[in-house]
Amino acid sequence: STLILCDNNSTIQLSKNPVFHGKSKHIDIRFHFLRDLVKDGVVRMSYCKSQIQIADIMTKPLKLDQFLKLRSMLGMIEISKLN
Protein backbone atom coordinates (compact mmCIF):
# COMPACT_ATOMS: atom_id res chain seq x y z
CA SER A 1 0.00 0.00 0.00
CA THR A 2 0.99 3.63 -0.50
CA LEU A 3 1.81 5.60 2.64
CA ILE A 4 0.50 9.17 2.80
CA LEU A 5 2.03 11.35 5.50
CA CYS A 6 -0.40 13.94 6.82
CA ASP A 7 -0.05 16.65 9.48
CA ASN A 8 -3.78 16.77 10.17
CA ASN A 9 -5.12 14.19 12.67
CA SER A 10 -8.74 14.99 11.79
CA THR A 11 -8.13 14.03 8.18
CA ILE A 12 -6.58 10.73 9.23
CA GLN A 13 -9.48 9.94 11.57
CA LEU A 14 -12.07 10.82 8.92
CA SER A 15 -10.37 8.51 6.44
CA LYS A 16 -10.51 5.60 8.90
CA ASN A 17 -13.88 6.08 10.62
CA PRO A 18 -16.95 6.13 8.35
CA VAL A 19 -19.26 6.73 11.33
CA PHE A 20 -17.69 10.16 11.81
CA HIS A 21 -18.69 10.95 8.21
CA GLY A 22 -22.19 12.02 9.27
CA LYS A 23 -20.76 15.19 10.80
CA SER A 24 -18.85 16.11 7.67
CA LYS A 25 -21.37 16.20 4.85
CA HIS A 26 -19.61 19.18 3.24
CA ILE A 27 -16.64 17.05 2.19
CA ASP A 28 -16.64 16.39 -1.54
CA ILE A 29 -16.20 13.24 -3.61
CA ARG A 30 -12.37 13.25 -3.31
CA PHE A 31 -12.66 12.50 0.42
CA HIS A 32 -14.98 9.55 -0.23
CA PHE A 33 -12.54 8.21 -2.81
CA LEU A 34 -9.68 8.43 -0.30
CA ARG A 35 -11.76 6.77 2.42
CA ASP A 36 -12.52 3.87 0.06
CA LEU A 37 -8.82 3.48 -0.75
CA VAL A 38 -7.95 3.38 2.97
CA LYS A 39 -10.72 0.86 3.62
CA ASP A 40 -9.46 -1.36 0.77
CA GLY A 41 -5.87 -1.16 2.01
CA VAL A 42 -4.56 0.57 -1.13
CA VAL A 43 -3.53 3.65 0.87
CA ARG A 44 -2.33 4.02 4.46
CA MET A 45 -2.36 7.36 6.25
CA SER A 46 0.07 8.21 9.01
CA TYR A 47 0.67 11.32 11.10
CA CYS A 48 3.69 13.48 10.29
CA LYS A 49 4.67 16.59 12.26
CA SER A 50 4.29 19.84 10.37
CA GLN A 51 7.98 20.58 10.92
CA ILE A 52 8.98 17.62 8.71
CA GLN A 53 6.13 17.78 6.19
CA ILE A 54 8.21 18.16 3.04
CA ALA A 55 5.22 19.08 0.87
CA ASP A 56 4.89 22.35 2.81
CA ILE A 57 7.83 23.77 0.85
CA MET A 58 5.57 23.74 -2.23
CA THR A 59 2.30 24.79 -0.60
CA LYS A 60 2.95 27.28 2.22
CA PRO A 61 4.93 30.42 2.92
CA LEU A 62 7.70 29.39 5.33
CA LYS A 63 10.21 31.11 7.55
CA LEU A 64 13.73 30.93 6.14
CA ASP A 65 15.01 28.36 8.65
CA GLN A 66 12.07 26.01 7.97
CA PHE A 67 12.51 26.47 4.21
CA LEU A 68 16.22 25.62 4.43
CA LYS A 69 15.50 22.54 6.55
CA LEU A 70 12.85 21.21 4.15
CA ARG A 71 15.04 22.04 1.14
CA SER A 72 17.85 19.94 2.59
CA MET A 73 15.39 17.10 3.28
CA LEU A 74 14.60 17.14 -0.44
CA GLY A 75 18.30 16.72 -1.17
CA MET A 76 18.62 20.12 -2.81
CA ILE A 77 21.60 22.40 -2.26
CA GLU A 78 22.37 26.03 -2.97
CA ILE A 79 23.87 26.57 -6.42
CA SER A 80 26.54 28.87 -4.93
CA LYS A 81 27.85 25.95 -2.86
CA LEU A 82 28.78 24.08 -6.05
CA ASN A 83 31.36 26.70 -7.08
C-alpha positions as CSV (number, residue, x, y, z in Angstrom):
1,S,0.0,0.0,0.0
2,T,1.0,3.6,-0.5
3,L,1.8,5.6,2.6
4,I,0.5,9.2,2.8
5,L,2.0,11.4,5.5
6,C,-0.4,13.9,6.8
7,D,-0.1,16.6,9.5
8,N,-3.8,16.8,10.2
9,N,-5.1,14.2,12.7
10,S,-8.7,15.0,11.8
11,T,-8.1,14.0,8.2
12,I,-6.6,10.7,9.2
13,Q,-9.5,9.9,11.6
14,L,-12.1,10.8,8.9
15,S,-10.4,8.5,6.4
16,K,-10.5,5.6,8.9
17,N,-13.9,6.1,10.6
18,P,-16.9,6.1,8.3
19,V,-19.3,6.7,11.3
20,F,-17.7,10.2,11.8
21,H,-18.7,10.9,8.2
22,G,-22.2,12.0,9.3
23,K,-20.8,15.2,10.8
24,S,-18.9,16.1,7.7
25,K,-21.4,16.2,4.9
26,H,-19.6,19.2,3.2
27,I,-16.6,17.0,2.2
28,D,-16.6,16.4,-1.5
29,I,-16.2,13.2,-3.6
30,R,-12.4,13.3,-3.3
31,F,-12.7,12.5,0.4
32,H,-15.0,9.6,-0.2
33,F,-12.5,8.2,-2.8
34,L,-9.7,8.4,-0.3
35,R,-11.8,6.8,2.4
36,D,-12.5,3.9,0.1
37,L,-8.8,3.5,-0.8
38,V,-8.0,3.4,3.0
39,K,-10.7,0.9,3.6
40,D,-9.5,-1.4,0.8
41,G,-5.9,-1.2,2.0
42,V,-4.6,0.6,-1.1
43,V,-3.5,3.6,0.9
44,R,-2.3,4.0,4.5
45,M,-2.4,7.4,6.2
46,S,0.1,8.2,9.0
47,Y,0.7,11.3,11.1
48,C,3.7,13.5,10.3
49,K,4.7,16.6,12.3
50,S,4.3,19.8,10.4
51,Q,8.0,20.6,10.9
52,I,9.0,17.6,8.7
53,Q,6.1,17.8,6.2
54,I,8.2,18.2,3.0
55,A,5.2,19.1,0.9
56,D,4.9,22.3,2.8
57,I,7.8,23.8,0.8
58,M,5.6,23.7,-2.2
59,T,2.3,24.8,-0.6
60,K,3.0,27.3,2.2
61,P,4.9,30.4,2.9
62,L,7.7,29.4,5.3
63,K,10.2,31.1,7.5
64,L,13.7,30.9,6.1
65,D,15.0,28.4,8.7
66,Q,12.1,26.0,8.0
67,F,12.5,26.5,4.2
68,L,16.2,25.6,4.4
69,K,15.5,22.5,6.6
70,L,12.9,21.2,4.2
71,R,15.0,22.0,1.1
72,S,17.9,19.9,2.6
73,M,15.4,17.1,3.3
74,L,14.6,17.1,-0.4
75,G,18.3,16.7,-1.2
76,M,18.6,20.1,-2.8
77,I,21.6,22.4,-2.3
78,E,22.4,26.0,-3.0
79,I,23.9,26.6,-6.4
80,S,26.5,28.9,-4.9
81,K,27.9,25.9,-2.9
82,L,28.8,24.1,-6.0
83,N,31.4,26.7,-7.1
